[in-house]
């Protein structure tokens, strides 16, 4: 049976109806009937071919939530069964045999199935397939499908560096209060941290404080970053822009870490003296693996962490894409399929 999907035919093109014939279901594969799919900035990057790697027709989407409609004969149905409400996120499969998969760090598998890189098999469709059932995540009852969808990429992306680098007693900052940042503030506050939100202006200050930020820095105000020198153990940059990197390193305490989950367009230039004398570090992070993502969903459900979403009917999908291009959602766009 053909899969009905929504594809683009070239960079910047509008979505159109598209269908494809899937391969026979593999023994460890799972088909999910999609009810909701988040619209991530990475989807727009692929649609617009910003990285020069897209192929067309392209079906984007990698934050899908729906209902299991078919499972392969080797799937553990005590974990994933037909009728379950589940999510398929940024990584839809991995080898499950390499040194990384065997410890749950599937995001480092050389053979991982990146949903956003599949070409014409993404989540902007009536059905999406996971190539390995362990990458299909039961959605906790307390999370609505629309709220859960962005957690499958944005949520696990900000959760993983938190559990890796941050202690609950740390003083932390989140740069950018957008799709990633509004989740990061919630996770870090519930982790126990004193959280400072950093944005160029004060337009999102009230939102940030309601999400759990104890303080707010408007980095566009003269002297604001300088006043924050030496305050933070950990700074998470969620923005896809170039920043004054030395100034941000100056906000770190000795041994502090600056972590990037947003991708700046230009090479990062940092003075060695911003790093070496006080042993500061620069790290990057990607979506967590199967173990991290399951923990993240459980943590979100337990602590009332929710993605703030704007939902769009699938007929309005092009409006949703343009909204993400403009950076206007507060704070994530989600398609209702």
HELIX and SHEET records of a PDB file:
HELIX    1   1 UNK A   41  UNK A   47  1                                   7    
HELIX    2   2 UNK A  101  UNK A  103  5                                   3    
HELIX    3   3 UNK A  106  UNK A  108  5                                   3    
HELIX    4   4 UNK A  115  UNK A  117  5                                   3    
HELIX    5   5 UNK A  133  UNK A  135  5                                   3    
HELIX    6   6 UNK A  145  UNK A  149  1                                   5    
HELIX    7   7 UNK A  150  UNK A  152  5                                   3    
HELIX    8   8 UNK A  154  UNK A  165  1                                  12    
HELIX    9   9 UNK A  181  UNK A  191  1                                  11    
HELIX   10  10 UNK A  205  UNK A  211  1                                   7    
HELIX   11  11 UNK A  224  UNK A  227  1                                   4    
HELIX   12  12 UNK A  245  UNK A  250  1                                   6    
HELIX   13  13 UNK A  272  UNK A  275  1                                   4    
HELIX   14  14 UNK A  290  UNK A  303  1                                  14    
HELIX   15  15 UNK A  314  UNK A  316  5                                   3    
HELIX   16  16 UNK A  317  UNK A  326  1                                  10    
SHEET    1   A 2 UNK A   2  UNK A   7  0                                        
SHEET    2   A 2 UNK A  16  UNK A  21 -1                                        
SHEET    1   B 5 UNK A 127  UNK A 130  0                                        
SHEET    2   B 5 UNK A  30  UNK A  39 -1                                        
SHEET    3   B 5 UNK A  64  UNK A  71 -1                                        
SHEET    4   B 5 UNK A  85  UNK A  88 -1                                        
SHEET    5   B 5 UNK A 136  UNK A 138 -1                                        
SHEET    1   C 4 UNK A 127  UNK A 130  0                                        
SHEET    2   C 4 UNK A  30  UNK A  39 -1                                        
SHEET    3   C 4 UNK A 332  UNK A 336 -1                                        
SHEET    4   C 4 UNK A 309  UNK A 313  1                                        
SHEET    1   D 6 UNK A 215  UNK A 218  0                                        
SHEET    2   D 6 UNK A 194  UNK A 199  1                                        
SHEET    3   D 6 UNK A 171  UNK A 175  1                                        
SHEET    4   D 6 UNK A 232  UNK A 237  1                                        
SHEET    5   D 6 UNK A 252  UNK A 260  1                                        
SHEET    6   D 6 UNK A 281  UNK A 284  1                                        
END                                                                             
